[in-house]
Amino acid sequence: MGLVGGAGLFAVKYHQRTTNKFFSSLLTVSNDELSKIKYSYLSRGSMSVGVDKTPITDLALRDSFKALAVIGANRSGKTIFICNYILNGMFPWWHRIFFPPRGLFLIGNQRHPTINMWLREQISTTTKDDPWSAMSDLLSKRRNEQRVRLFLVKIFKTKLPRLLNPQPAIIVVDQAEELLKAYRSNFLVFFYNLAKEARDRDLFRLVLVVNTENAVKALQLMNGGNMFEIIQGPKVSRDAVKKSYGENFAQIFDDCNGCIGVAMEYASDNQLAKAMTAKDFAEMKKRTYLANSCLVDEISLEEYSKAQVKVDK
């Protein structure tokens, strides 16, 4: 029941060498019933995700030059959706056998006084003073592993079969809004530079998972909003929940506003069920999460600009 507890699902440490651990951890849950349930696709503004036969699973992370931010309620299934639908769709099992993909799964938290110290813990083994440079080294190494593919692209260009094209690494930052809350404009500056490197050098694809509109507005400060594609995370389908777990759990799921992780936490605790309703529990969890882990007040352009100048110096 606790499988969808957000980042705990894929708490992976990364080594200085290029690693496949992220995708290995992905495979450990690929047989879980929850990873197979269907999602309902939601449109966001003028976007066409899930509309006119353009499913969200077709997001072209392999070809996109923009970073991606997925927004949705806490514990609504965003992380498991990204891993099992988008990434497994990009790299099916037969592809992984012959051309193992690479990726980093970074987990947002507020335990460290600076964003550099947070990143140093995430990549774990680097001895470099600048952990961002160390991560760039990891990604460059991945690119160098594909020298043959890069050569083939130069020769055959668009005629090269897609399977043989150079393969970008995928960097997923779960709970990214916790980082925004903790480091504010410094987060924006450092991740702007990372997104720009992804776009300019075509080494990797960056995916951030956020929860509120304040986070979206903060990301839109980066280069006038041109660095990120913002998409609405899909919600788990009630019909699939009912089919997998029965009507009683589906009712709890409804009372928890479709947040599958919150519903599972409530259903797994008999004492909790006696103390309050599922709806009250979901409201309490939402209030606590918004207060402790989300960007409560907006980051202004002035604050972001000052941080950018400071880092550039």
N, C-alpha and C positions, 0 to 999 in steps of 0.2 A: 504493500500500500504506500510505502514511503518512497517509491521509486521515482516519482516525479518531483522530488523536493528541489527542483531547480538545479543549481550548480553542483550540489552534492552528487548528482547523478553521474557527472563526468569529472570528478576531482582528480585531475591527472597532473603529475609533475613532468616537466620537460627538461631534457638534457641539452648540453651545448651542441651536440651533433644533431643533424636533422633527424626528426623522429616520426614514427608512424603510430605512436601511442594513442593519439586522439582517435584515429579511426579504428584502432583495436578496441578501445573502450566503447565506441559506437556499436561495434558488432556484438558486444556482450549483451546488449539490450534489444538486438534486432528481432529476437524471438519472443520477447515479452508481448503479452496480449495488448497492452496499452499502446505500444509502438505501431500497432496495425489498425487502430481505430481511425475512422475518417474525420476529416475536418471540414467545416463549412467556411467558404471563402468570403471575405468581407472587402468591400471597396473602400477606398480612403480618398475623399475629395474627388479630384478628377482622374484619379488613377484607375486603371482597368484590370487590376489584379483580380483574378477569379471571375471576370466578366468577359462576355463575348469569346468564350472558349480559350481564354488565356489563363490557365491555372497557375497558382502561385508556385507550384513545383517546377514550372518551366523558367523560373528566374535564371537568367544566363550569367551565373557567377563566373563561369569559365571565360566568358567573353566581355563582361562588363568592365568599364573603366571607372565606375563610381563605386564608392563604398556603400554598404547597405545597412540601414537601421530598421530593426523590426520592433514595432511598438505593440503592446498588449498588456492586459491586466496581469498582476503578479500571479504566478503559478497557474496560468491558463493553458500551459502546454507549449509555449513558444520554443523552449530549448529542445525538447524531444522532437518537435516538428522540424526544426532546422536540421537536426542531426539525421533523423530517420527518413525524412521526406526529401528535403533539398539535397543533402550531401550524398545519401544513398542513391538518389536519382542521378546525380552527377557521376558517381563512381560505383557502378554496380559490381557485384562480387567478381564477375569474370574480369572486369577492368582492374580491380585491386590485385588480383593474382599476378597479372603480367606487368602492370604499371602502378605500383603502390603509391597512392596519394600521400601528401604530407600536410600537416596542419598543426596549429596551436590552439588550445582551448584555454583561455585566460579567464579567471574568475574575479569579478569585482568585489572588493571589500574595503572597509574603512579602517583597517587596523594600523596602517602605517602613516607616519607624519608627512611623507612626500610621495608623489606619484612614482618617482624613480625607485624608491624603496619597495613600493608595491610591485613594480615590474621585476625588480631584481629577485624577489621571492618567487614570482611566477615562473621565471625561466631557470631559477634554482641554482644552476652550477656555474654560471658565468663568473669570471674573475675580472671582467672589465669594469672600469669605473662608471662608464655610461651604459646602462642596460639596454637603451634604445639602439645603440650601435651594435651591441651584442646580438640583439634580435635581427637587425639588418644583416649581420654576418650569417646567421642561420638561414635567412631567406636567400641570400646570395649563393650560399652553398647549394641550396636546393636548385637554384637556376643552373649552376655549374654542372650539376648532375645530369642535366638534360642537353648537353652540348650537341649530341647527335641530332636531337629534335630541332634545336635552334638552327643547325646547319641545313636540315631538310626544309625548314620554313623558308630560308633564304633562297634555296634552289627552286622549290615547287610553289611557294607562296600559297595562294588560296586553293590550289589544286591538291594540296596535301590532305589526306584523310584526317578527319577531326581527331580520331583516336591517337594519331601520331603527333599532333600539335603539342608544343610545350605546355606543361600543366602547372598552373599557379598553385601555390600553397593557399590554404584557407585559414584565416585567423578569425576565430569567434570569441568575442568578449561578452560573456554572460554577466548579468547583473551590472551592466555598464553604468546604469544610473546611480548606483552606489558610489562609483568613482566620480561621477559628476557632482554629487552632493559633497563628497569629501574634498575634492581638489578643484572644483569649479572651473575657472578660466584656464588654469594650468592643464586640466584634462583636455580642454578644447585645443589648446596650442599644440600639445604633444600629439594628439590624435589627428589633428589637421596635417601635421608633418608626416605622420604614418600613412594617412589616406592619400596624400600627395605623392609619396614614394610609390604606393601601390599603383597609382594612376600613371605616373611618369615612367617607372621602370618595369611595370607589368610583371612584378615578381609574385604578387599574392593578391587575394581578395579579402577585404576586411568586412566583418559583420558584427554590428553592435546590437545588443538586446536591451531595450529600454521600456519604461512603463507609463510615462506621463507626457502630456503635451509640453510641459516646461522643458523636458529633455529634448523634444523635437525642435523647439524654438532655439535652444542652445546650439544644437547641431547645425541649424540653418544659419548661424552666425559665421560659420566657416566658409570663407570665400563666397559670401552672398548666397549660401545654400547650394552651391554647385558641386560640393564634394560628396554629398550623400543622397542616395535614393531612399526615401522613407516609405515603408510599407506597413500596412495594418496586419498584425499577426492573425492567423486564422483561429477560430474557436473549435473546440472539440464538438463533434456532432452528438446531440442527445440520443438520436436513434442508435448510434454506434455504442454509446455508453450503456444504454438499456440492453442492447444485444449482448454485450460483454459482461455486464455486472448486474443486470436485473432492474426491475422497476423501482424497487426500494432505494437503491443507490442512485438511480436516475433522478428521483425526487430530491435527494440530498444535493445532487449536482445542480439541479435547478435552483434550489434555495441558496446555493453558494455562487450564484450568478455565472455559472458555466466555468468556474475555475476548478479544473480537475484536481489539481494538487491540494487545494484547500478542502475539497469534498472528501478526498481520500484521507486526509489527516483527521477530519471530523468523524468519518465512518469507522476509523480504526481504533477509536478511543471510547469505550463504553461509558466511562465515568464522565467524559466531556459531554456525551450525548444526553446524560441525565441532568447536567448542570445548565445547559442552554440549548436553544434551537440552532439548527444549522445556519439559518439566516442571520441570527445574532452573532454566531461565531464568525461567519464570513465578514460581517461588518466590522467586528473587532479586529480581525486580521488585517483588513484593508486599512483601517485607521492607523494601526500600529506600523504597518509597512510604509504608508505614505509619510508618516511623521519621522520614521527612523532611517529610511533607505531611499527616499525619493527627493528630487530637487524641488523644495517647497517654494522658493522665490526665484524668479527668472534671473538669468545672467545677462547683464546689459552689454551692448556693443562696446561701450566705454571700458568696462571691466575686462572684456576679452582683448581689446586693443592694447591696453596697458600691459597685460600679461605677455602678449605677443612681442611687444617692444623689449620687455625685460629679458625674455628668453633669447631673442635675436642678439642682444648685447653679449 
